[in-house]
Amino acid sequence: MTSLQIEYFLTLAKHLNFTKAARYLYVSQPAISRQIAALEAELGLQLFDRAYRDLKLTEGGKILYEALSKAAFIFKSALNEAKKAADEVIQSLSVGISSGLDINKLMPDAVALLSSERPELNISFESQARNRLILALQENRLDVIVLPSFEAENPVDFSVNKVREMRARLFYSKKHPLADRKNIELNDFQYETFFVTSKEDNVDNLRRFKQLSAYFSFSPYCVEAANTESMIQSVAAGLGVTILDELHRLSDNPIMKSMDLSTTLRVDAVYKTGKENNAIKWFIEKLSEGAAN
């Protein structure tokens, strides 16, 4: 006796009509007939009396229907309780955010929204450099990380979920000599120093920057800063420029200006393959919804 045969039997016994049962199950009538016939043959018991215009359960069919109905109810209740228990076990969620990425721009009122919908879930956020985030995820110190354009040497180890597209922008200081120029264009910065974070801070940054340079009509002069904060301070001091996404906290800096580059970058939510749970799934879903609004 298979679960499919039980489902077909209970449905047919409830409706006592092949047409109605087929419609309810979204299958053909012959499919139900075959499964019921196979079930009766296996049990050595006739379950339905087909001599009448409408089906009727035999006495044996009635007994089996009552027993299987109770068993199905008990199983469904037990399954719901098991899922509930599994959900209750997950009481915390550790989220890593790439340095500079503003979670409140990615998901407006993030903390309030998450707290109101899952008050039992203790959600913590921490901001780190890209490489440190990935290491923390690998070592199970973080459950999920949010960062721009994730790529890994062993992609099979990670589940990557794109949560939004964001505009790439060129940032420069209001102290910069070009800050007051009207109708400024990208080519006006061709002799500038373009700051990128170091390989230790972000192994993918220089590569991604070179990909963006395909939109340039010149080869930018790139200098690696020690880390993200050093890069921001250098740009703020007017020593050069940098390219970041529109969600970067630098966009709110009152001494900075920026220009749109007419291209996009991706924001990804990443977790370890096989480590997905209801909390991670829920968080990524809310993150995507926030990006869409």
Secondary structure, DSSP 4 states (H G I P E B T S, - for coil): --HHHHHHHHHHHHH--HHHHHHHHTS-HHHHHHHHHHHHHHHT---EE-SSSS-EE-HHHHHHHHHHHHHHHHHHHHHHHHHHHHHHH--EEEEEEETTB-HHHHSTTHHHHHHHH-TTSEEEEEEE-HHHHHHHHHTTS-SEEEEES---SSGGGEEEEEEEEEEEEEEEETTSTTTT-TT--GGGGTTSEEEEE-TTT-TTHHHHHHHHGGG-SS--EEEEESSHHHHHHHHHTTS-BEEEETTBGGGG-TTEEEEEEEEEEEEEEEEETT---HHHHHHHHHHHHHHH-
